[in-house]
Amino acid sequence: MHYFIPKRCPSSNKIMYATKQQALQAADQSERERGTHLWVYRCDYCATWHLTHNPPRTEAMYHQGYSGKPRSRKRGYKPRRR
């Protein structure tokens, strides 16, 4: 019996998909079989498509300096009003 061994990205060790359509099909299959929602993104290193659990960041998040978690208010930290 032959098993399919997918190619993996050398930088992230994630499965490489040649087209966005193939990656979207794999994400849909994963959601049906495992119930996990995955997003598709293009890798900067290998120029192929990968799957991730992290939702994509919007353009507004990049401009606001969004770091993903709320900042601490300990030790006298007071957010600036603009």
N, C-alpha and C positions, 0 to 999 in steps of 0.2 A: 504494500500500500504506500502511495506517495502522499506526503504532506506538503502543503504550500508553506514555504518559509518566506515571509515578506522581507523586502529590503528595508534597512533601518538607516536613519540619518546619523552620520558620524558625530555630529555635535550634540544632538539631543537624545539620540537612541530611540526616537519615535518612528513609527511606520511611515514610509514615504508613499504618497499617492501622486501619480503623474498628473492627473487633472483634478480640478475642483469638483467635477461631477462624481468621480470615483470616491473622493473623500466624503461628499455629502451622502452618497449611498451607504458608505460604511457607518456614518454617524446615525442615519436612519435605522440601519440594521441593529446597531448597538442600543438604540432607544427601544426598539421593539423587543429585543432579546433580554436586555438587562435593566431597562427602565432608566438609564442614565442619559441625560441630555448633553450632547457634545457640540462644540463649535468648530468650524473649519478656519484655518489660517494658512497663509503662505510663508514658508520658512525663509529667513534672510540668508541663511548659510548655504542650503542645498537647492533653493528655488523650487522645491516641490511643496505639496500640501500635507498638512498634519492635522490631527484632532487634538482638542484641549477641553478640559473641564471649565476653564476660566472664561467668563463671558467677554466679548470684545469691548474694548474701551472706546468711548465716543470721542469725537473731536473736541467737544467742550471739556472733557476731563483732562485732555492734554494741555489745554490753554489755561486751566485753572490750577494746574499743579497738583492734580488729584493723585494721592499716593495709595489709595485703596483702603486705608484705615483712618479712623478719626484720630486727631492729635490729642495728646495727653494734656490735662489741665493741672497736673501736679506741679508743686514747687513754684507757685506764683505765675504759671503760664496764663496769660490773658490774651484771647484772640483780638487782633486789631480790627477796628471798625473802619470801613472804607466809605 
